[in-house]
Every structure is written in structure tokens, then in C-alpha cells.
Amino acid sequence: MKQDSNSTALPTEKMDKYLPDTRNILKRRAAALAAETGDDDDKGSMYEVVEFLLAFELYGIKSSFVQEVYPLKDFAPLPGTPPFLVGITNIRGRIVSVVDIKKLFNLPDKGITDLNRVIIIEHEGNELGILADRIMGIRNMKDRDFAANKMLSAESLSSFIHGVTDDRLILLDVEKIFADKRLIINAEL
């Protein structure tokens, strides 16, 4: 018995009916994605933000300050230091101080788990590890995505905030964190 070669394929008149529309749609999408809007001058440049959880809230740090993200494996607590200083850790031969900014911001403490990560940040030659409950990812943002931090009631937190997005991502200001006098444990060498 001879099988018709067109019995399993769509007839060409049906394919031709859908194919031009599909091509036009894809061309329009490609053109829209490739087009530069030209209105970026007044809205700020794009930058990446590393998103992480602290006490069930979403925080972020500009990736330009982030050296690396490292799992918290071992750390050595330091006696006589403030409660927000978790201790020090060795990351590939570098000794890095690890700070639990939840305690610095008076946020609820969840304790340390296997999900904790240390976000190594650097500013003007100074390096610091921030303890994060969990890393959520990286997102591209612009300054226009952030509203002023007027809605934050915690005085201890509001001075370290760059802004808050509509979906409640709180962008930390790394320069203000490094400028905090509480992080200078002992200025003498």
C-alpha cells in the first residue's frame, strides 16, 4: 500500500497562511529589542545588582563593589568585638572580616545555616565580608528604578540605603557602610 507523502505534513496553503505573520512578528520583536531608546541620558546608566536575603527581606548591592560571593564554611570568632562582627575567615589566603549587618541594622536574626554566603565587598582598598542569608541572583537596574528611602522607619537602616524598588528590593549604599565608624574596631596598628 502506498502512503501519501503529504498525509502527515500540513498542506502548504495552511503553512503559507501562518508563516508570513510569524516572520513579521519575529522581525518586529527583533527590531524592538535591538533598537536603542535614546532616552537613557536622563534616567541613569544601567548597572548590575547582586540580590540577597537578610531576615526575609530582599537586599541588593551594586556588583561593581562585589569582589566575590563565597560560601561561609569556617570562621573564627574574635573575642571582645561588637556583636555584629561574626569573625574572620580565610578566603584563598586572604583574611576577611565578616559582618552580620542584620545585627548592625537591628533586624531579626535567623542564625547561621548552610545557605549562608559571604559577599566580599571592596571600596577604596578596604575589604569586608557581608553575611547574607541566601543569594537570590543578579539583576540589571537603573537609578530610576529606586524610590527615595523615606518609607523606611528604622533609623539604623535608613542611613545605609540608596533606595527601594517597587518590588521592595532595598539597595544598600556600600560607601556609607564603609564610612560607618562602628566598623572601625581598632584604628591603631
C-alpha positions as CSV (number, residue, x, y, z in Angstrom):
1,M,0.0,0.0,0.0
2,K,1.4,3.4,-1.0
3,Q,1.4,6.2,1.6
4,D,0.7,9.7,0.5
5,S,3.8,11.8,1.4
6,N,1.7,14.8,2.3
7,S,-0.6,13.0,4.7
8,T,1.4,13.8,7.8
9,A,2.6,17.3,6.9
10,L,0.5,20.4,6.9
11,P,-0.7,21.4,3.5
12,T,1.4,24.2,2.1
13,E,-1.5,26.6,1.8
14,K,-2.0,26.3,5.6
15,M,1.7,26.8,6.3
16,D,1.8,29.8,4.0
17,K,-1.1,31.3,5.9
18,Y,0.8,31.3,9.2
19,L,4.4,31.7,8.1
20,P,4.3,35.4,6.9
21,D,2.7,36.5,10.1
22,T,5.2,34.7,12.2
23,R,8.1,36.1,10.3
24,N,6.7,39.6,10.6
25,I,6.1,39.2,14.3
26,L,9.7,38.0,14.9
27,K,11.2,40.8,12.8
28,R,9.2,43.4,14.7
29,R,10.4,41.8,18.0
30,A,14.0,41.7,16.9
31,A,13.9,45.3,15.8
32,A,12.3,46.4,19.1
33,L,14.9,44.6,21.1
34,A,17.8,45.9,19.0
35,A,16.6,49.5,18.9
36,E,18.2,52.0,21.3
37,T,15.7,54.1,23.0
38,G,17.9,57.2,23.3
39,D,16.2,58.3,26.4
40,D,18.8,56.8,28.8
41,D,20.5,60.1,29.4
42,D,18.0,61.4,32.0
43,K,17.3,58.1,33.6
44,G,20.9,57.0,34.6
45,S,23.1,54.3,33.4
46,M,22.4,50.6,33.8
47,Y,24.3,48.6,36.4
48,E,24.1,45.1,37.9
49,V,22.8,44.5,41.4
50,V,23.6,41.3,43.5
51,E,20.3,40.4,45.3
52,F,20.3,38.6,48.6
53,L,18.1,37.8,51.6
54,L,18.5,39.3,55.0
55,A,15.9,38.3,57.6
56,F,13.3,37.5,55.0
57,E,13.8,40.8,53.1
58,L,15.4,41.3,49.7
59,Y,18.5,43.5,49.6
60,G,21.0,44.4,46.9
61,I,24.5,45.7,46.4
62,K,25.9,47.1,43.1
63,S,28.1,44.5,41.6
64,S,30.8,47.0,41.0
65,F,31.6,46.8,44.8
66,V,31.3,43.0,44.9
67,Q,34.6,41.1,44.7
68,E,33.1,37.6,45.0
69,V,30.4,35.6,46.8
70,Y,31.8,32.8,48.9
71,P,30.0,30.1,51.0
72,L,30.5,30.5,54.7
73,K,32.4,27.4,55.6
74,D,34.6,28.3,58.6
75,F,35.1,31.4,60.5
76,A,36.9,32.3,63.7
77,P,35.0,34.5,66.2
78,L,37.0,37.3,67.7
79,P,36.6,37.9,71.4
80,G,36.0,41.5,72.6
81,T,34.4,42.6,69.3
82,P,30.9,44.0,68.7
83,P,28.1,41.5,68.2
84,F,27.7,42.4,64.5
85,L,31.3,41.2,63.8
86,V,30.8,37.4,63.1
87,G,34.6,36.9,63.0
88,I,37.2,36.4,60.3
89,T,37.5,33.9,57.6
90,N,40.3,32.8,55.2
91,I,39.3,33.1,51.6
92,R,42.1,31.8,49.4
93,G,44.8,33.1,51.6
94,R,43.2,36.5,52.4
95,I,41.9,37.1,55.9
96,V,38.5,38.9,55.6
97,S,36.3,40.3,58.4
98,V,32.7,39.0,58.2
99,V,30.0,41.4,59.4
100,D,26.4,40.4,60.1
101,I,24.7,43.6,59.0
102,K,21.3,42.2,60.3
103,K,22.7,43.0,63.8
104,L,24.1,46.3,62.6
105,F,20.6,47.2,61.3
106,N,18.7,45.7,64.2
107,L,17.0,43.1,62.0
108,P,15.8,39.7,63.3
109,D,18.5,37.0,63.5
110,K,17.9,33.7,61.8
111,G,21.2,32.1,62.9
112,I,23.8,30.6,60.6
113,T,22.9,27.8,58.2
114,D,24.4,26.0,55.2
115,L,22.7,28.5,52.9
116,N,24.7,31.5,54.3
117,R,27.1,33.2,51.9
118,V,29.7,35.9,52.4
119,I,29.5,38.7,49.9
120,I,33.0,40.2,49.7
121,I,32.8,43.9,49.0
122,E,35.6,46.4,48.4
123,H,35.7,50.1,48.5
124,E,38.8,52.3,48.3
125,G,41.2,49.4,49.1
126,N,39.2,48.2,52.1
127,E,37.6,44.8,52.0
128,L,34.7,43.4,54.1
129,G,32.5,40.3,54.1
130,I,28.8,40.7,54.5
131,L,26.9,37.7,55.8
132,A,23.9,37.0,53.6
133,D,21.1,34.5,54.4
134,R,20.8,33.5,50.8
135,I,21.9,34.8,47.4
136,M,18.9,35.3,45.1
137,G,20.7,36.4,41.8
138,I,21.8,39.3,39.8
139,R,19.5,41.9,38.1
140,N,20.1,44.9,35.8
141,M,18.8,48.2,37.2
142,K,18.9,51.9,36.8
143,D,18.7,54.7,39.4
144,R,15.2,55.5,38.2
145,D,14.1,52.0,39.5
146,F,14.6,53.2,43.1
147,A,12.4,55.5,45.1
148,A,13.7,57.5,48.0
149,N,14.1,55.7,51.3
150,K,11.6,57.8,53.1
151,M,9.4,54.8,53.8
152,L,11.9,53.1,56.0
153,S,11.2,53.7,59.6
154,A,14.3,52.1,61.2
155,E,16.8,54.9,61.7
156,S,19.7,52.4,62.0
157,L,18.9,51.1,58.5
158,S,17.8,54.2,56.6
159,S,21.2,55.9,56.7
160,F,22.7,52.9,54.7
161,I,20.0,52.8,52.0
162,H,20.4,54.1,48.4
163,G,16.7,53.4,47.6
164,V,13.9,50.9,47.4
165,T,12.2,49.4,44.3
166,D,8.5,48.8,43.7
167,D,9.1,45.1,44.4
168,R,10.7,46.1,47.8
169,L,14.4,45.4,46.9
170,I,16.5,47.6,49.2
171,L,19.7,48.7,47.6
172,L,22.5,49.2,50.2
173,D,24.9,52.1,49.8
174,V,28.4,50.5,50.2
175,E,30.2,53.8,50.5
176,K,28.0,54.7,53.6
177,I,28.6,51.2,55.1
178,F,32.4,51.6,54.8
179,A,32.1,55.2,56.3
180,D,30.3,53.9,59.4
181,K,32.6,54.5,62.5
182,R,31.3,51.3,64.2
183,L,33.1,49.2,61.6
184,I,36.5,50.6,62.7
185,I,37.2,48.2,65.6
186,N,40.7,49.4,66.4
187,A,42.4,52.1,64.3
188,E,45.8,51.6,66.0
189,L,48.3,49.2,64.4
